[in-house]
């Protein structure tokens, strides 16, 4: 009874009450979708919060009671993992209630997640940030991500790829707006901590790992900031001693502000959603024949529960998972690769500003690729589009080790340009894979439950969000360890002992403590020794290329879904009227 009452109370949000009237401009729906995706796309700018969250007490530098970076970075991973799960469960609900209801709930979750996270920052309870931003906010991410998909496909049956590409383009470009916005708000709300004086004029002591200073008011816990750290304070500051617990990083107020702003925008956009009337089609457009061999578009439908029983679903799941894993493989180490490979060989070009611009361009090409590839798929077909991703992507991933090795022996700008171009094309295909998959699903499974099927296939994203970072760190660490071992073998043990104050027998402990690094070993290596830094990513890139080869064959063998899986034969009660 209560469920029926609640459904009646919110009936104005249901899809049967948001059917568009004659003359409705279908282009308003993509605009609403882009607005929502720009809001949730700011999740890609999470790293901007890391410095503030790891210095809540110290403000100018981490204090003893502050969270460490390893505790904070996983909040993003939890949000992405929850996104996939929420999309999987929310996709079917979307088909029942429509996009406005799902959009409204996602606004409450995403905006509310920021508010709960703000409370966690103020109370210094990390679990509240995980709950708010990671779990509640992650649910908002998943629901908002799938909310426009099936609606757009029904509004644009003539341009499925372009329509979904426009919406999901916003998610890829959300960090372009989110990162500078977050930075601006942090600077606006930040307050410098109390400056007590220079380190050489203060009486400092250490107790249980914490630093204290004697003041007129007694002992005060402090941090000692360098000139570089003090320069990052609002309005700048002086190197020296600062009181812990004074000042503010601005993170809590920024979370609160973003929560309110995103909630308002997403609510307005959600109420702009409309669904087309039954049997609506664009004026002058003729549906394709039952099976279009070129584009592999079907006019039949597959029930959401039956879709998981088809091999086509799992082939596409593998395609999306491996394409995302490979893309994360480059995104996760792109800036590091740029700095380590080209920073030492071409320091005049690859500066800190160059690297920052490179990161911004990652977001630009990720966004552009979502619209470009999805729109292109309307003309060459979804299957051929994914063939481009996997064939071209394999070649580009395998070219990166060559470019990295070539520049170490011959530092010319042509290799830098080649690396830049290769990675940017990879980023377009990373975003393009996300934007093209909804239209591909509609082609293969029909439009009846495409929103729900899309939500379930996004569990591939959750898997890739865990698999990608693990593979990257494992393979890179393995390559680094092998490189250090090979370098040490070329160095005189006596020279090694003199440089590090310990014998080669203690190498493992010295590496673990970051005392021995490749850079330090190169300082004492024999003349002519090649710096192995540029080859640290070779194994990772080859592994990513191998994943794309597997995905290529998964796409190659996709065929139209058999008639036994059509909704008329599995769930006749759900079949649309002919």
C-alpha positions as CSV (number, residue, x, y, z in Angstrom):
1,X,0.0,0.0,0.0
2,X,2.7,2.4,1.0
3,X,4.6,1.6,-2.2
4,X,1.5,2.4,-4.3
5,X,1.0,5.6,-2.4
6,X,4.6,6.7,-2.9
7,X,4.4,5.9,-6.6
8,X,1.3,8.0,-6.8
9,X,2.9,10.8,-4.9
10,X,5.8,11.0,-7.4
11,X,3.8,10.0,-10.4
12,X,4.7,13.3,-12.1
13,X,8.2,11.9,-12.5
14,X,7.2,8.7,-14.2
15,X,7.7,8.3,-18.0
16,X,4.0,8.0,-18.8
17,X,3.6,11.6,-17.5
18,X,6.5,13.1,-19.5
19,X,5.5,12.1,-23.0
20,X,6.3,15.0,-25.4
21,X,3.6,16.9,-27.0
22,X,3.5,17.5,-30.8
23,X,6.1,20.0,-31.9
24,X,8.5,19.3,-29.1
25,X,12.1,20.0,-30.1
26,X,14.0,16.8,-29.6
27,X,17.3,18.6,-29.4
28,X,16.4,19.8,-25.9
29,X,16.9,16.3,-24.6
30,X,20.7,16.1,-25.6
31,X,21.2,19.5,-24.0
32,X,19.8,18.2,-20.7
33,X,21.9,15.1,-21.0
34,X,25.1,17.1,-21.6
35,X,24.4,19.3,-18.5
36,X,24.0,16.2,-16.3
37,X,27.1,14.5,-17.7
38,X,29.2,17.6,-17.3
39,X,28.2,17.6,-13.6
40,X,29.1,13.9,-12.9
41,X,32.1,14.1,-15.3
42,X,33.9,16.2,-12.6
43,X,34.7,12.8,-10.9
44,X,37.7,12.7,-13.3
45,X,39.0,15.8,-11.5
46,X,39.2,14.0,-8.2
47,X,43.0,14.2,-7.9
48,X,42.6,18.0,-7.4
49,X,41.3,17.3,-4.0
50,X,44.2,15.1,-2.9
51,X,46.6,17.8,-1.6
52,X,43.8,19.5,0.4
53,X,42.5,16.2,1.9
54,X,46.0,15.1,3.0
55,X,46.7,18.5,4.7
56,X,43.5,19.1,6.6
57,X,45.2,19.8,9.9
58,X,48.6,21.0,8.7
59,X,47.1,23.1,5.8
60,X,50.6,24.2,4.6
61,X,52.1,20.7,5.0
62,X,50.8,17.3,6.2
63,X,50.6,17.0,9.9
64,X,50.9,13.8,12.0
65,X,47.1,13.5,12.3
66,X,46.4,14.0,8.6
67,X,45.2,11.3,6.2
68,X,48.0,9.9,3.9
69,X,47.6,9.8,0.1
70,X,47.1,6.1,-0.1
71,X,44.0,6.4,2.1
72,X,42.5,9.2,-0.1
73,X,43.2,8.0,-3.6
74,X,40.9,5.0,-3.3
75,X,37.9,7.2,-2.8
76,X,37.9,7.7,-6.6
77,X,38.1,4.0,-7.2
78,X,35.2,3.3,-4.9
79,X,33.1,5.9,-6.8
80,X,33.9,4.3,-10.2
81,X,33.3,0.8,-8.9
82,X,29.9,1.9,-7.4
83,X,29.1,3.6,-10.7
84,X,29.2,0.3,-12.5
85,X,27.1,-1.5,-10.0
86,X,24.5,1.3,-9.7
87,X,24.2,1.4,-13.5
88,X,23.7,-2.4,-13.6
89,X,20.9,-2.3,-11.1
90,X,19.5,1.1,-12.1
91,X,19.3,0.4,-15.8
92,X,16.4,-1.9,-15.5
93,X,14.6,0.5,-13.1
94,X,15.2,3.2,-15.7
95,X,13.1,1.2,-18.2
96,X,10.3,1.0,-15.7
97,X,10.1,4.6,-14.5
98,X,11.7,6.7,-17.2
99,X,14.6,9.2,-17.3
100,X,13.2,12.0,-15.2
101,X,12.7,9.8,-12.1
102,X,16.2,8.3,-12.4
103,X,17.7,11.8,-13.1
104,X,16.1,13.3,-10.0
105,X,17.3,10.4,-7.8
106,X,20.8,10.7,-9.2
107,X,20.8,14.5,-8.4
108,X,20.0,13.7,-4.8
109,X,22.7,11.0,-4.6
110,X,25.4,13.0,-6.4
111,X,24.7,16.3,-4.7
112,X,24.0,14.6,-1.3
113,X,27.2,12.6,-1.6
114,X,29.1,15.8,-1.6
115,X,27.2,17.0,1.4
116,X,28.0,13.9,3.4
117,X,31.6,14.1,2.3
118,X,31.7,17.7,3.5
119,X,30.5,16.5,6.9
120,X,33.3,13.8,6.9
121,X,35.9,16.5,6.2
122,X,34.7,18.8,9.0
123,X,34.6,15.9,11.5
124,X,37.7,14.3,10.0
125,X,36.0,11.0,9.6
126,X,37.4,9.4,6.4
127,X,34.7,6.8,6.3
128,X,32.1,9.5,5.8
129,X,33.9,10.7,2.6
130,X,34.0,7.1,1.4
131,X,30.3,6.7,2.2
132,X,29.3,10.1,0.8
133,X,31.4,10.6,-2.3
134,X,32.4,7.0,-3.0
135,X,29.1,5.1,-2.3
136,X,26.2,7.5,-2.3
137,X,27.9,9.7,-4.9
138,X,28.9,6.7,-6.9
139,X,25.3,5.6,-7.1
140,X,24.4,9.0,-8.4
141,X,27.1,8.7,-11.0
142,X,25.8,5.3,-12.3
143,X,22.1,6.5,-12.4
144,X,23.0,9.8,-14.0
145,X,25.2,8.1,-16.6
146,X,22.5,5.8,-17.9
147,X,19.5,8.1,-17.4
148,X,19.6,9.7,-20.9
149,X,20.7,6.7,-23.0
150,X,17.6,4.8,-24.0
151,X,15.6,8.1,-24.3
152,X,18.2,9.6,-26.7
153,X,18.2,6.4,-28.8
154,X,14.4,6.6,-29.1
155,X,14.5,10.3,-30.0
156,X,17.3,9.8,-32.6
157,X,16.8,6.4,-34.3
158,X,18.3,8.0,-37.4
159,X,21.5,9.1,-35.5
160,X,21.9,6.8,-32.5
161,X,25.7,7.1,-32.3
162,X,25.7,10.9,-32.6
163,X,22.9,11.3,-29.9
164,X,24.6,9.1,-27.3
165,X,28.0,10.6,-28.2
166,X,26.7,14.1,-27.5
167,X,25.5,13.1,-24.0
168,X,28.5,10.9,-23.0
169,X,30.8,13.6,-24.4
170,X,29.9,15.7,-21.4
171,X,31.2,13.0,-19.1
172,X,34.5,13.0,-20.8
173,X,34.8,16.8,-20.7
174,X,33.5,17.2,-17.1
175,X,37.0,17.4,-15.8
176,X,37.8,20.4,-18.1
177,X,35.3,22.4,-16.2
178,X,35.5,20.6,-12.9
179,X,39.2,20.8,-12.3
180,X,39.5,24.6,-12.6
181,X,36.3,25.1,-10.7
182,X,37.4,22.9,-7.8
183,X,40.8,24.7,-7.8
184,X,39.1,28.1,-7.8
185,X,36.8,27.2,-4.9
186,X,39.6,25.7,-2.9
187,X,41.6,28.9,-3.2
188,X,38.5,31.0,-2.4
189,X,37.7,29.2,0.8
190,X,41.2,28.4,2.0
191,X,42.6,30.2,5.0
192,X,46.3,30.3,5.8
193,X,47.3,28.8,9.2
194,X,48.9,30.8,12.0
195,X,52.6,31.6,11.3
196,X,54.7,31.3,14.5
197,X,58.2,32.2,13.1
198,X,61.2,30.8,11.3
199,X,62.4,27.4,12.3
200,X,65.8,28.7,13.6
201,X,64.0,31.2,16.0
202,X,61.7,28.6,17.5
203,X,62.3,26.0,20.2
204,X,61.1,22.8,18.6
205,X,60.8,19.3,20.0
206,X,59.6,15.9,18.8
207,X,57.3,13.6,20.8
208,X,55.9,10.3,19.4
209,X,56.7,11.5,15.9
210,X,54.8,14.8,16.3
211,X,56.5,18.3,16.2
212,X,55.8,20.8,19.0
213,X,56.9,24.4,19.6
214,X,57.2,26.3,22.8
215,X,55.0,29.5,22.7
216,X,53.8,32.0,25.3
217,X,50.6,29.9,25.5
218,X,52.5,26.6,26.1
219,X,53.3,23.8,23.7
220,X,51.7,23.9,20.3
221,X,51.7,21.2,17.7
222,X,53.3,22.5,14.5
223,X,54.5,21.7,11.0
224,X,57.6,23.1,9.4
225,X,57.0,24.3,5.9
226,X,59.5,24.9,3.1
227,X,59.5,28.0,1.0
228,X,57.8,26.0,-1.8
229,X,55.1,24.8,0.5
230,X,54.5,28.2,2.0
231,X,54.2,29.8,-1.5
232,X,51.2,27.6,-2.2
233,X,49.2,29.3,0.6
234,X,46.5,31.9,-0.3
235,X,48.4,35.1,-0.9
236,X,51.7,33.3,-0.4
237,X,53.6,32.7,2.9
238,X,57.0,32.4,4.5
239,X,59.0,29.3,5.1
240,X,58.9,28.4,8.8
241,X,56.7,27.1,11.6
242,X,52.9,27.0,11.4
243,X,50.4,25.9,14.1
244,X,48.5,22.7,13.4
245,X,44.7,23.0,13.5
246,X,44.6,26.6,12.4
247,X,43.7,27.8,8.9
248,X,41.6,25.8,6.4
249,X,42.3,24.1,3.1
250,X,38.8,25.0,1.9
251,X,37.9,21.4,1.0
252,X,34.8,21.1,3.2
253,X,33.3,24.4,1.9
254,X,34.2,23.3,-1.7
255,X,32.4,20.0,-1.2
256,X,29.3,21.8,0.2
257,X,29.2,24.3,-2.7
258,X,29.6,21.7,-5.4
259,X,26.9,19.5,-3.8
260,X,24.4,22.4,-4.0
261,X,25.4,23.6,-7.5
262,X,25.4,20.1,-9.0
263,X,22.1,19.3,-7.4
264,X,20.4,22.4,-8.8
265,X,21.7,21.9,-12.3
266,X,20.9,18.2,-12.4
267,X,17.4,18.8,-11.1
268,X,16.7,21.4,-13.8
269,X,18.1,19.1,-16.5
270,X,16.1,16.1,-15.2
271,X,12.8,18.0,-15.4
272,X,13.7,18.9,-19.1
273,X,13.6,15.2,-20.0
274,X,10.8,14.1,-22.3
275,X,10.1,10.7,-23.9
276,X,8.7,10.4,-27.5
277,X,5.2,9.1,-28.1
278,X,4.7,5.5,-29.1
279,X,5.8,4.7,-32.6
280,X,7.3,8.2,-33.1
281,X,9.9,8.6,-35.7
282,X,11.7,11.7,-37.3
283,X,9.9,13.3,-40.2
284,X,11.1,11.8,-43.5
285,X,13.1,9.0,-41.9
286,X,12.5,5.4,-43.0
287,X,13.5,2.6,-40.6
288,X,16.1,0.1,-42.0
289,X,15.1,-3.4,-43.2
290,X,14.8,-6.2,-40.6
291,X,18.5,-6.8,-40.7
292,X,21.0,-4.3,-42.1
293,X,24.1,-6.4,-43.0
294,X,26.3,-3.3,-43.2
295,X,25.4,-1.8,-39.9
296,X,24.0,-5.0,-38.3
297,X,20.9,-3.1,-37.0
298,X,17.9,-5.2,-36.0
299,X,14.3,-4.2,-35.7
300,X,13.7,-7.0,-33.1
301,X,14.1,-6.7,-29.4
302,X,15.7,-8.8,-26.6
303,X,14.5,-8.7,-23.0
304,X,17.0,-7.5,-20.5
305,X,17.1,-10.8,-18.6
306,X,17.5,-12.7,-21.8
307,X,20.4,-10.5,-23.0
308,X,22.7,-11.9,-20.4
309,X,22.1,-15.4,-21.8
310,X,23.5,-14.4,-25.2
311,X,27.1,-14.7,-26.2
312,X,26.8,-11.3,-27.9
313,X,26.4,-9.6,-24.5
314,X,29.6,-11.2,-23.1
315,X,31.5,-10.5,-26.3
316,X,30.6,-6.8,-26.0
317,X,31.4,-6.9,-22.2
318,X,34.9,-8.1,-23.0
319,X,35.3,-5.5,-25.7
320,X,34.3,-2.6,-23.4
321,X,36.3,-4.0,-20.4
322,X,39.6,-4.4,-22.3
323,X,39.2,-1.1,-24.2
324,X,38.7,0.7,-20.9
325,X,41.5,-1.2,-19.2
326,X,43.9,-0.3,-22.0
327,X,42.8,3.3,-21.9
328,X,43.2,3.6,-18.1
329,X,46.6,2.0,-18.7
330,X,47.7,5.1,-20.6
331,X,45.8,7.7,-18.7
332,X,47.1,6.4,-15.4
333,X,50.8,6.8,-16.4
334,X,50.6,9.4,-19.2
335,X,51.9,12.4,-17.3
336,X,54.5,10.2,-15.6
337,X,55.7,8.8,-18.9
338,X,55.9,12.2,-20.4
339,X,58.0,13.6,-17.5
340,X,60.3,10.6,-17.1
341,X,60.9,9.8,-20.8
342,X,61.1,13.3,-22.2
343,X,61.8,15.5,-19.2
344,X,65.4,14.5,-18.9
345,X,66.2,14.2,-22.7
346,X,64.3,17.4,-23.7
347,X,64.1,19.6,-20.5
348,X,63.8,22.8,-22.5
349,X,60.5,21.7,-24.0
350,X,59.0,19.3,-21.5
351,X,58.6,21.6,-18.6
352,X,56.1,21.5,-15.7
353,X,53.8,23.8,-17.7
354,X,54.1,21.5,-20.7
355,X,53.1,18.5,-18.7
356,X,50.1,20.3,-17.2
357,X,48.9,21.3,-20.7
358,X,49.3,17.7,-21.7
359,X,47.0,16.5,-18.9
360,X,44.4,19.1,-20.0
361,X,44.6,17.9,-23.6
362,X,43.9,14.4,-22.4
363,X,40.5,15.6,-21.2
364,X,40.0,17.5,-24.5
365,X,40.7,14.5,-26.7
366,X,38.7,12.2,-24.5
367,X,35.7,14.4,-24.9
368,X,36.1,15.0,-28.6
369,X,36.6,11.3,-29.2
370,X,33.3,10.5,-27.7
371,X,31.4,12.7,-30.1
372,X,33.6,12.0,-33.2
373,X,33.7,8.2,-33.0
374,X,30.1,7.8,-32.0
375,X,29.0,10.0,-34.9
376,X,31.3,8.2,-37.3
377,X,29.7,4.9,-36.3
378,X,26.4,6.1,-37.8
379,X,28.1,6.0,-41.2
380,X,30.6,3.1,-41.0
381,X,28.7,0.9,-38.5
382,X,29.4,0.2,-34.9
383,X,31.3,-3.0,-35.6
384,X,33.7,-1.3,-38.0
385,X,34.2,1.5,-35.5
386,X,35.3,-1.0,-32.9
387,X,37.6,-2.6,-35.4
388,X,39.2,0.8,-35.8
389,X,39.7,1.0,-32.0
390,X,41.3,-2.3,-31.7
391,X,43.5,-2.4,-34.9
392,X,44.6,1.2,-34.7
393,X,44.9,1.0,-30.9
394,X,47.1,-2.1,-31.0
395,X,49.5,-0.4,-33.4
396,X,49.7,2.8,-31.3
397,X,50.3,1.0,-28.0
398,X,53.1,-0.9,-29.7
399,X,54.6,2.3,-31.1
400,X,55.1,3.9,-27.6
401,X,58.0,1.6,-26.6
402,X,59.7,2.4,-29.9
403,X,59.3,6.1,-29.5
404,X,60.5,6.0,-25.9
405,X,63.6,4.0,-26.8
406,X,64.4,6.1,-29.8
407,X,64.3,9.4,-28.0
408,X,66.8,8.2,-25.3
409,X,69.4,7.6,-28.0
410,X,68.4,10.5,-30.3
411,X,66.5,13.3,-28.5
412,X,64.7,15.0,-31.3
413,X,61.3,16.6,-31.3
414,X,59.9,14.2,-33.9
415,X,59.8,11.5,-31.3
416,X,58.0,13.7,-28.8
417,X,55.5,14.7,-31.4
418,X,54.9,11.1,-32.3
419,X,54.4,10.1,-28.7
420,X,52.0,13.1,-28.2
421,X,50.0,12.2,-31.3
422,X,49.8,8.5,-30.5
423,X,48.6,9.0,-26.9
424,X,46.0,11.6,-28.0
425,X,44.5,9.3,-30.6
426,X,44.4,6.6,-27.9
427,X,42.4,9.0,-25.6
428,X,39.9,9.6,-28.4
429,X,39.3,5.9,-28.7
430,X,39.1,5.4,-25.0
431,X,36.2,8.0,-24.9
432,X,34.8,6.7,-28.2
433,X,34.4,3.2,-26.8
434,X,32.1,4.6,-24.0
435,X,30.0,6.7,-26.4
436,X,29.6,4.1,-29.1
437,X,28.6,1.1,-26.9
438,X,25.0,2.3,-26.2
439,X,24.2,2.5,-30.0
440,X,25.9,-0.8,-30.6
441,X,23.7,-2.4,-27.9
442,X,20.6,-0.9,-29.5
443,X,21.7,-2.3,-32.9
444,X,22.2,-5.8,-31.6
445,X,19.5,-6.1,-28.9
446,X,16.9,-3.6,-30.0
447,X,15.6,-0.5,-28.1
448,X,13.1,-2.1,-25.8
449,X,15.5,-2.5,-22.8
450,X,18.6,-0.9,-24.2
451,X,19.0,1.4,-21.1
452,X,18.9,-1.6,-18.7
453,X,21.3,-3.6,-20.9
454,X,23.6,-0.6,-21.1
455,X,23.6,-0.4,-17.3
456,X,24.5,-4.0,-16.9
457,X,27.4,-3.9,-19.4
458,X,28.9,-1.0,-17.4
459,X,30.0,-3.6,-14.9
460,X,32.8,-4.0,-17.4
461,X,33.9,-0.4,-16.4
462,X,33.9,-1.4,-12.7
463,X,36.1,-4.4,-13.5
464,X,38.4,-2.3,-15.6
465,X,38.7,0.3,-12.9
466,X,40.2,-2.3,-10.6
467,X,42.1,-4.4,-13.3
468,X,43.7,-1.4,-15.0
469,X,45.4,0.3,-12.0
470,X,46.5,-3.1,-10.7
471,X,48.0,-4.1,-14.0
472,X,49.8,-0.8,-14.4
473,X,51.4,-0.7,-11.0
474,X,52.3,-4.4,-11.0
475,X,54.0,-4.4,-14.5
476,X,55.7,-1.1,-13.9
477,X,57.1,-2.2,-10.5
478,X,58.3,-5.4,-12.1
479,X,60.1,-3.5,-14.8
480,X,61.6,-1.0,-12.3
481,X,62.9,-3.8,-10.1
482,X,64.5,-5.6,-13.1
483,X,66.1,-2.4,-14.3
484,X,67.6,-1.7,-10.9
485,X,68.9,-5.2,-10.6
486,X,70.6,-4.9,-14.1
487,X,72.1,-1.5,-13.2
488,X,73.5,-2.8,-9.9
489,X,75.2,-5.7,-11.7
490,X,77.2,-3.1,-13.7
491,X,78.3,-1.1,-10.7
492,X,81.4,-1.9,-8.6
493,X,80.2,-3.1,-5.2
494,X,82.7,-0.8,-3.5
495,X,81.3,2.2,-5.3
496,X,77.8,1.1,-4.4
497,X,78.7,0.8,-0.7
498,X,80.3,4.2,-0.7
499,X,77.3,5.8,-2.3
500,X,74.6,4.2,-0.2
501,X,76.4,3.3,3.0
502,X,75.4,-0.4,2.7
503,X,76.4,-3.4,0.8
504,X,74.7,-4.8,-2.3
505,X,73.3,-7.6,-0.2
506,X,70.9,-5.1,1.4
507,X,69.6,-3.9,-2.0
508,X,66.0,-5.0,-1.5
509,X,65.7,-3.1,1.8
510,X,67.3,0.0,0.2
511,X,64.9,-0.1,-2.7
512,X,61.9,-0.5,-0.4
513,X,63.0,2.6,1.5
514,X,63.5,4.6,-1.8
515,X,67.1,5.0,-0.9
516,X,68.2,3.3,-4.1
517,X,66.5,4.5,-7.2
518,X,67.3,4.4,-10.9
519,X,68.3,8.1,-10.9
520,X,70.7,7.6,-8.0
521,X,72.2,4.5,-9.6
522,X,72.8,6.3,-12.9
523,X,74.9,8.8,-11.0
524,X,77.4,6.1,-10.2
525,X,76.9,3.8,-13.2
526,X,79.9,3.3,-15.6
527,X,80.2,5.8,-18.5
528,X,78.0,4.7,-21.5
529,X,75.3,3.0,-19.4
530,X,71.9,3.6,-20.9
531,X,69.2,5.0,-18.6
532,X,66.5,2.3,-18.5
533,X,63.8,4.8,-17.4
534,X,62.3,5.1,-20.9
535,X,61.8,1.3,-21.0
536,X,59.8,1.0,-17.8
537,X,56.5,1.2,-19.6
538,X,57.3,-1.2,-22.4
539,X,55.8,-4.3,-20.7
540,X,52.7,-2.3,-19.8
541,X,52.1,-1.1,-23.3
542,X,52.6,-4.5,-24.8
543,X,50.1,-6.0,-22.3
544,X,47.6,-3.3,-23.2
545,X,48.1,-4.1,-26.9
546,X,47.5,-7.8,-26.2
547,X,44.2,-7.0,-24.5
548,X,43.1,-5.1,-27.6
549,X,43.9,-8.1,-29.8
550,X,41.6,-10.3,-27.7
551,X,38.9,-7.6,-27.9
552,X,39.3,-7.5,-31.7
553,X,38.4,-11.1,-32.0
554,X,35.5,-10.7,-29.6
555,X,34.2,-8.0,-31.9
556,X,35.0,-9.9,-35.1
557,X,32.8,-12.8,-34.3
558,X,29.7,-10.9,-33.2
559,X,26.7,-12.0,-35.2
560,X,23.0,-10.9,-35.0
561,X,21.1,-12.4,-32.0
562,X,19.2,-15.6,-32.8
563,X,15.4,-15.6,-33.0
564,X,15.2,-17.8,-30.0
565,X,16.3,-14.9,-27.9
566,X,13.8,-12.4,-29.2
567,X,11.3,-11.0,-26.7
568,X,8.4,-12.5,-28.6
569,X,9.8,-16.0,-27.9
570,X,11.1,-15.5,-24.3
571,X,8.8,-12.8,-22.7
572,X,5.8,-12.4,-25.0
573,X,4.0,-10.4,-22.3
574,X,6.7,-7.7,-22.6
575,X,6.8,-7.6,-26.4
576,X,5.8,-4.3,-28.0
577,X,2.6,-4.2,-30.1
578,X,3.2,-4.7,-33.8
